[in-house]
């Protein structure tokens, strides 16, 4: 995508290229959050304020705030929360925890990091040239025909199940009934669910925001999340992973002990400055400001959703997530990407990059400045 963007800019040096591609936030951080980080950074210049290494698991205050804000009444303790430099980094640490001999299943389509980290660690096996899928990874198809939820009756057992809700790229948020099926499936098969809830704060309906809303999930699931899309920390880098103490290997050994070892061995803890910002974003004033930013991006999604619908296209997502999944039946997603870029100077993401099931789709992000979203809407209407 970056290479094609550079080629396009060389071809049209005067064109204003609008990116609706990478899911990167664009709006300034709330002042209460930025000020907290600035003040903490300044305090490091004083003898009384200077701090060196912190706990690899994160500050006690932030771990407690995360547990109380996102897992209240779910039985999750602050000691089960591990603060990190982002969800994507934790996905790789979890792969290190599981090792190369573990079998995995992923939604199709899905955020590429789960598959890419599996390839790096040696789990994935050889790639099949025609489909682009890997032989040792089980792909659980999530398409409009099955309401973006896999048929678990046709899904084989694996050691680990990667599950993202709201899903990136489709924007689908799994219902309570669907998550109950996933938890039951993991219980029956002795599998561990790695549940990615990075976009949970965008949920607008009654869909669960955490896997731990489902009874029994604490015995089969790890949850990964992030401040990137919650508080606009894509450049600040802060996230967390929850590993319940009730999650045990078949021999009764707690998984949390091994993950703690991974964290202490491979990670020296999240930046103290970033953690100060994370704590501020979960304060009463900070969280109100953060939700205001989320509402802004959700309004962007609504504008884009109406744009594509008005053109008679089938579009999914954009309600419980900041992504829209637009269908171009019978087409190749790279061809659609290229045509939109050529005719409108707008960057999207080809759906095939998220798995074989995405070959007829493009993903469009609602992250962007309002004037660019409106301009993109006008260009798309004119083109399509």
C-alpha positions in Angstrom: 0.0 0.0 0.0 2.8 2.4 0.9 4.6 1.6 -2.3 1.5 2.3 -4.4 0.9 5.5 -2.5 4.4 6.7 -3.4 3.9 5.8 -7.0 0.6 7.7 -7.1 2.1 10.8 -5.5 4.9 10.8 -8.2 2.3 10.5 -10.9 0.0 13.1 -9.4 2.3 15.5 -7.4 -0.4 18.1 -7.0 -3.2 15.8 -5.8 -4.4 15.9 -2.3 -4.3 12.2 -1.2 -6.7 11.3 1.6 -6.0 8.2 3.6 -8.9 6.1 4.8 -6.5 3.1 5.0 -4.4 2.5 8.1 -6.4 2.7 11.3 -4.5 5.6 12.8 -6.1 8.2 15.0 -5.9 11.8 13.9 -7.4 14.0 16.6 -5.3 15.7 19.4 -5.1 14.1 22.8 -7.4 15.6 25.5 -5.5 18.3 27.4 -6.0 16.5 30.7 -4.1 13.5 29.3 -1.3 15.4 27.5 -0.8 17.7 30.5 -0.5 14.7 32.8 2.3 13.2 30.6 4.0 16.6 30.3 4.0 17.1 34.0 5.3 13.6 34.7 8.1 14.1 32.1 9.1 17.4 33.7 9.1 15.8 37.1 11.8 13.4 35.9 14.2 16.4 35.7 13.9 16.9 39.5 15.6 14.8 42.2 12.3 14.1 44.0 10.4 13.3 40.8 12.9 11.1 39.0 12.1 7.4 38.7 14.0 4.6 36.9 12.8 1.1 36.2 9.2 0.3 37.2 7.4 -2.9 37.7 7.4 -4.9 34.5 3.6 -5.6 35.0 2.8 -1.9 35.2 2.1 0.6 38.0 -0.3 -0.6 40.7 -2.5 2.5 40.2 -3.0 2.0 36.5 -3.6 -1.8 36.8 -6.3 -1.0 39.4 -7.8 1.7 37.2 -8.0 -0.7 34.2 -9.6 -3.4 36.3 -12.2 -1.0 37.8 -13.0 0.8 34.5 -13.3 -2.1 32.1 -13.9 -5.2 34.3 -16.0 -4.0 37.1 -18.2 -6.8 38.5 -16.5 -9.4 36.3 -14.2 -10.7 39.0 -11.0 -9.5 37.3 -8.3 -8.4 39.8 -5.7 -5.7 39.2 -3.0 -8.4 39.8 -4.3 -10.2 36.6 -3.8 -7.1 34.5 -0.4 -6.7 32.7 0.3 -3.2 31.3 2.3 -3.1 28.1 3.4 -1.0 25.2 0.4 -2.1 23.0 -1.9 -5.0 22.2 0.1 -5.9 19.0 3.3 -6.3 21.1 1.4 -8.5 23.6 0.1 -10.7 20.8 3.7 -11.5 19.9 4.6 -12.2 23.6 1.6 -14.6 23.8 2.9 -16.4 20.7 6.2 -16.7 22.5 4.4 -18.1 25.5 2.5 -20.7 23.4 5.5 -21.8 21.3 5.8 -23.1 17.8 4.1 -26.5 18.4 0.7 -25.0 19.3 -2.1 -25.2 16.8 -4.1 -22.0 16.2 -7.4 -20.9 14.7 -8.2 -17.4 13.4 -11.2 -15.6 12.1 -11.1 -15.0 8.4 -10.9 -12.1 7.7 -8.8 -10.9 10.6 -6.2 -8.4 11.8 -2.9 -9.8 10.1 -0.7 -9.7 13.3 -2.1 -13.0 14.6 -1.1 -14.8 11.4 2.1 -12.9 10.9 3.4 -13.6 14.4 2.4 -17.3 13.9 4.6 -17.3 10.7 7.5 -15.7 12.6 7.4 -18.2 15.5 7.1 -21.2 13.1 3.5 -22.3 13.7 2.0 -21.5 10.4 3.6 -24.0 8.0 3.8 -23.5 4.2 1.7 -21.0 2.4 -0.8 -22.2 -0.3 -0.1 -20.0 -3.3 -3.6 -19.9 -4.7 -5.4 -18.9 -1.5 -2.6 -17.2 0.3 -3.5 -19.2 3.5 -1.1 -21.2 5.6 -1.5 -24.9 5.9 -1.1 -25.2 9.7 -3.6 -22.3 10.5 -7.3 -23.1 10.7 -9.3 -20.2 9.1 -12.8 -19.7 10.5 -14.7 -18.0 7.8 -16.7 -15.0 8.9 -18.7 -13.7 5.9 -22.1 -11.9 5.4 -23.6 -15.3 4.7 -23.0 -16.5 8.3 -23.4 -13.0 9.9 -19.6 -12.8 10.3 -19.6 -15.6 12.9 -17.9 -18.9 12.3 -19.7 -22.2 12.1 -18.1 -23.8 15.1 -19.7 -27.2 14.4 -17.4 -27.4 11.3 -14.3 -26.0 13.2 -11.7 -28.5 14.3 -10.0 -28.3 17.7 -7.0 -26.1 18.1 -4.9 -25.2 21.2 -5.4 -21.5 20.7 -8.3 -19.5 19.2 -7.7 -15.9 18.2 -10.9 -13.9 18.3 -11.4 -10.2 17.8 -14.6 -8.4 18.7 -15.5 -5.9 17.4 -13.7 -7.4 14.5 -11.0 -5.7 12.5 -11.7 -5.5 9.6 -15.4 -6.4 9.4 -16.6 -4.2 12.3 -18.8 -7.0 13.6 -19.3 -7.2 17.3 -20.2 -10.7 18.5 -23.4 -11.0 20.5 -23.6 -12.5 23.9 -25.0 -15.7 22.5 -22.2 -16.0 20.0 -19.5 -15.4 22.7 -21.2 -18.0 24.8 -20.7 -20.4 21.9 -17.0 -19.6 21.6 -16.5 -20.0 25.4 -18.4 -23.3 25.4 -16.4 -24.5 22.3 -13.1 -23.7 24.1 -14.2 -25.5 27.3 -15.2 -28.6 25.4 -11.9 -28.7 23.4 -9.4 -27.6 26.1 -8.5 -24.5 24.0 -7.3 -21.0 25.1 -9.1 -18.0 23.6 -7.0 -14.9 22.9 -9.7 -12.3 22.8 -8.8 -8.9 21.3 -11.1 -6.2 22.6 -9.2 -3.2 21.3 -12.3 -1.6 19.8 -14.8 -2.5 22.6 -15.4 1.1 23.6 -17.0 1.7 20.1 -19.8 -0.8 20.8 -23.1 1.0 20.6 -25.6 -1.9 21.3 -25.8 -4.6 23.9 -22.9 -6.7 22.6 -20.4 -7.7 25.3 -17.4 -5.4 25.7 -15.3 -8.1 27.3 -15.1 -11.9 27.1 -15.3 -12.0 30.9 -18.9 -10.9 30.7 -19.5 -14.6 29.7 -19.6 -17.0 32.7 -16.7 -19.4 32.7 -14.5 -17.3 30.4 -12.0 -16.7 33.1 -11.1 -20.4 32.9 -10.4 -20.4 29.1 -9.6 -16.8 27.9 -6.9 -14.2 27.8 -8.0 -10.7 26.9 -5.8 -8.2 25.0 -6.6 -4.5 24.7 -5.1 -1.1 24.0 -5.3 2.6 24.7 -4.4 3.2 21.0 -8.0 3.5 19.8 -9.5 4.3 23.2 -7.4 7.3 24.0 -5.6 8.0 20.7 -2.4 6.5 22.0 -1.3 5.0 18.6 2.0 7.0 18.9 2.2 7.0 22.7 2.0 3.1 22.9 0.1 1.7 25.9 -2.0 -1.4 26.2 -2.7 -4.3 28.5 -3.4 -8.0 28.7 -5.6 -9.8 31.3 -4.6 -13.4 32.3 -7.0 -14.7 35.0 -5.5 -16.9 37.7 -8.2 -19.4 37.0 -6.8 -20.1 33.6 -4.8 -23.3 34.0 -2.9 -25.8 31.8 -4.2 -29.3 31.7 -1.7 -30.2 34.5 -3.2 -27.5 36.8 -0.3 -25.0 36.4 -1.5 -21.4 36.2 -0.9 -19.7 32.8 -0.4 -16.4 34.5 2.8 -17.6 36.0 4.3 -18.3 32.6 3.1 -15.1 31.1 4.6 -13.1 34.1 7.9 -14.9 33.3 7.6 -13.9 29.6 6.9 -10.2 30.6 9.7 -10.1 33.1 12.2 -11.7 30.7 11.3 -9.9 27.4 10.0 -6.5 28.6 11.1 -3.8 31.0 7.7 -2.3 31.5 5.7 0.4 29.7 7.0 3.9 29.7 6.2 5.7 33.0 5.2 8.7 31.0 2.7 6.7 28.9 1.3 5.1 32.0 0.7 8.6 33.5 -1.3 9.4 30.4 -3.2 6.2 30.6 -4.1 6.9 34.2 -5.3 10.4 33.3 -7.4 9.0 30.5 -9.2 6.8 33.0 -9.9 9.6 35.5 -13.5 11.1 35.5 -12.5 14.1 33.5 -10.1 12.2 31.2 -12.5 9.4 30.4 -15.3 11.9 29.5 -12.9 13.6 27.1 -11.8 10.3 25.6 -15.4 9.2 25.0 -16.0 12.5 23.2 -13.2 11.7 20.8 -14.7 8.2 20.2 -18.0 9.8 19.4 -16.3 12.0 16.9 -14.9 9.0 15.0 -18.2 7.3 15.2 -19.8 10.3 13.5 -17.2 10.0 10.8 -18.2 6.3 10.4 -21.8 7.3 10.1 -21.0 9.8 7.3 -19.1 7.1 5.4 -21.7 4.5 6.0 -24.4 6.7 4.5 -22.1 7.5 1.6 -21.6 3.9 0.6 -25.2 3.0 1.2 -26.5 5.8 -1.0 -24.5 4.3 -3.8 -26.2 1.0 -3.5 -23.2 -0.8 -2.1 -23.4 -3.5 0.6 -21.4 -2.1 3.5 -20.9 -3.7 7.0 -19.5 -2.4 10.2 -19.3 1.4 11.0 -21.7 1.0 13.9 -19.8 -0.9 16.7 -16.4 -0.2 15.2 -14.5 2.5 13.4 -14.1 0.4 10.3 -16.4 -0.2 7.3 -16.2 -3.4 5.2 -17.4 -2.6 1.7 -18.4 -5.4 -0.7 -17.6 -5.3 -4.4 -19.0 -8.7 -5.6 -17.0 -10.5 -8.2 -14.1 -8.1 -8.0 -10.5 -8.3 -6.8 -9.8 -6.1 -3.8 -6.5 -4.9 -5.1 -8.1 -3.9 -8.4 -10.8 -1.9 -6.4 -8.1 -0.4 -4.3 -6.2 0.7 -7.4 -9.2 2.1 -9.2 -10.3 4.2 -6.2 -6.8 5.5 -5.7 -6.4 6.4 -9.3 -9.8 8.1 -9.7 -10.3 9.7 -6.3 -6.8 10.0 -4.7 -8.2 8.0 -1.7 -6.3 5.3 0.0 -8.2 2.3 1.3 -7.1 -1.2 2.3 -7.6 -4.3 0.1 -9.6 -6.9 1.9 -7.4 -9.8 0.8 -4.7 -8.5 3.2 -7.0 -9.7 6.0 -7.4 -13.2 4.7 -8.9 -15.2 1.8 -12.4 -14.2 2.7 -11.6 -10.6 2.1 -10.8 -10.8 -1.6 -14.0 -9.0 -2.7 -13.9 -6.3 0.0 -12.1 -3.1 0.9 -11.7 -1.8 4.4 -12.3 1.9 5.1 -11.3 3.6 8.3 -13.4 6.3 10.1 -10.2 7.7 11.7 -9.6 11.1 10.1 -10.2 14.8 10.3 -13.8 15.7 9.6 -13.0 17.9 6.6 -11.1 15.0 5.0 -14.0 12.6 5.7 -16.5 14.9 4.1 -14.2 15.5 1.1 -13.6 11.8 0.7 -17.4 11.3 0.8 -17.9 13.8 -2.0 -15.2 12.2 -4.1 -16.6 8.7 -3.7 -20.1 9.8 -4.5 -18.8 11.4 -7.7 -16.7 8.4 -8.7 -19.0 5.6 -7.8 
